[in-house]
Amino acid sequence: MTRILLDECLPVKLQHRFLELDDSYRVATVTGKNWNGIKNGKLLELAQENFDIFITIDQNIPYQQTVSKFSIALIALQAKSNRYNDLLPFLEPTVKIIKNCKPGKSYTVSI
């Protein structure tokens, strides 16, 4: 089972798409956890307690945070917007990364 947390900047309905792609995923959202507005460092600190992977479109997090100090992997999507339809093409490449990602590492998905 892979535990995934989607950042608040991502549409909540992406949660369902990840579950459709692999039913072994346990996917939650920052919004669903009521963690909206928590700064990135604190958010990663909280997330690492219950999640394996944090997915965002915030390209700055890998540069602003020392991801290696957290026991969670970070995946940043290089999308042109956070609109649902703009993010759909990123799902399958993201799933490929999820299968091999390691805690404390950051990954970028671009298409």
HUGI-V583610 format. One record per pair of residues at least 12 apart in sequence whose ideal C-beta (glycine too) atoms are under 8 Angstrom apart, sorted by the first residue. I is the first residue (numbers start at 0). GAP is how many residues later the second one is. D is the distance in whole Angstrom. If there is no record, write none. Layout:
{{I & GAP & D} {I & GAP & D}}
//
This chain:
{{0 & 23 & 5} {0 & 24 & 7} {0 & 25 & 6} {1 & 20 & 8} {1 & 22 & 6} {1 & 23 & 5} {1 & 24 & 7} {1 & 50 & 5} {1 & 51 & 7} {1 & 96 & 6} {2 & 22 & 8} {2 & 23 & 5} {2 & 25 & 8} {2 & 47 & 6} {2 & 48 & 5} {2 & 49 & 5} {2 & 50 & 7} {3 & 14 & 6} {3 & 21 & 6} {3 & 22 & 7} {3 & 23 & 5} {3 & 24 & 7} {3 & 47 & 6} {3 & 48 & 7} {3 & 49 & 5} {3 & 50 & 8} {3 & 51 & 6} {3 & 94 & 7} {4 & 22 & 8} {4 & 23 & 6} {4 & 24 & 7} {4 & 25 & 7} {4 & 28 & 7} {4 & 42 & 5} {4 & 45 & 8} {4 & 46 & 4} {4 & 48 & 7} {4 & 49 & 5} {4 & 50 & 7} {5 & 12 & 8} {5 & 21 & 7} {5 & 22 & 7} {5 & 23 & 5} {5 & 24 & 7} {5 & 49 & 5} {5 & 50 & 8} {6 & 23 & 6} {6 & 47 & 7} {6 & 48 & 6} {6 & 49 & 4} {6 & 50 & 7} {6 & 51 & 7} {7 & 21 & 7} {7 & 22 & 4} {7 & 23 & 5} {7 & 27 & 7} {7 & 28 & 5} {7 & 29 & 8} {8 & 47 & 6} {8 & 48 & 6} {8 & 49 & 6} {8 & 73 & 5} {9 & 19 & 7} {9 & 45 & 7} {9 & 46 & 7} {9 & 47 & 7} {9 & 72 & 6} {9 & 77 & 7} {10 & 71 & 7} {10 & 72 & 7} {10 & 73 & 5} {10 & 76 & 7} {11 & 17 & 5} {11 & 19 & 6} {11 & 20 & 7} {12 & 71 & 6} {13 & 70 & 7} {13 & 73 & 6} {13 & 77 & 8} {14 & 12 & 5} {14 & 13 & 7} {14 & 14 & 6} {14 & 17 & 8} {16 & 71 & 7} {16 & 74 & 6} {17 & 73 & 7} {17 & 77 & 8} {20 & 70 & 6} {20 & 71 & 7} {20 & 74 & 5} {21 & 73 & 7} {21 & 76 & 8} {24 & 73 & 8} {27 & 23 & 7} {29 & 13 & 7} {39 & 18 & 7} {39 & 21 & 5} {39 & 24 & 6} {39 & 25 & 6} {40 & 23 & 8} {40 & 24 & 6} {43 & 17 & 8} {43 & 21 & 6} {43 & 23 & 8} {43 & 26 & 5} {43 & 28 & 6} {43 & 30 & 7} {44 & 25 & 7} {46 & 23 & 8} {46 & 25 & 6} {47 & 22 & 5} {47 & 23 & 5} {47 & 24 & 4} {47 & 55 & 8} {50 & 21 & 6} {51 & 20 & 6} {51 & 21 & 7} {51 & 51 & 7} {52 & 19 & 7} {52 & 20 & 5} {52 & 21 & 8} {52 & 22 & 6} {52 & 45 & 6} {52 & 48 & 6} {53 & 18 & 6} {53 & 19 & 7} {53 & 20 & 5} {53 & 21 & 7} {54 & 20 & 5} {54 & 21 & 8} {54 & 22 & 7} {54 & 39 & 7} {55 & 18 & 7} {55 & 19 & 7} {55 & 20 & 6} {55 & 21 & 7} {56 & 19 & 7} {56 & 20 & 5} {56 & 21 & 8} {56 & 22 & 5} {56 & 25 & 5} {56 & 30 & 8} {57 & 18 & 7} {58 & 17 & 6} {58 & 19 & 7} {58 & 49 & 8} {60 & 13 & 6} {60 & 15 & 6} {60 & 45 & 8} {61 & 12 & 6} {61 & 14 & 6} {61 & 44 & 4} {61 & 46 & 8} {66 & 37 & 6} {66 & 38 & 7} {66 & 39 & 5} {67 & 36 & 4} {67 & 37 & 7} {68 & 35 & 7} {69 & 33 & 7} {69 & 34 & 6} {70 & 32 & 5} {70 & 33 & 7} {71 & 31 & 6} {71 & 32 & 8} {72 & 28 & 4} {72 & 29 & 6} {72 & 30 & 6} {72 & 31 & 7} {72 & 32 & 6} {72 & 33 & 7} {72 & 34 & 7} {73 & 31 & 7} {73 & 32 & 4} {73 & 33 & 7} {74 & 19 & 6} {74 & 22 & 6} {74 & 23 & 7} {74 & 26 & 7} {74 & 31 & 8} {74 & 32 & 5} {74 & 33 & 8} {74 & 34 & 6} {75 & 30 & 7} {75 & 31 & 7} {75 & 32 & 5} {75 & 33 & 7} {76 & 13 & 5} {76 & 17 & 7} {76 & 31 & 8} {76 & 32 & 5} {77 & 30 & 6} {77 & 31 & 7} {77 & 32 & 4} {77 & 33 & 8} {88 & 22 & 5} {89 & 19 & 5} {89 & 21 & 6} {92 & 16 & 5} {92 & 18 & 6} {93 & 15 & 5} {96 & 12 & 6}}
//
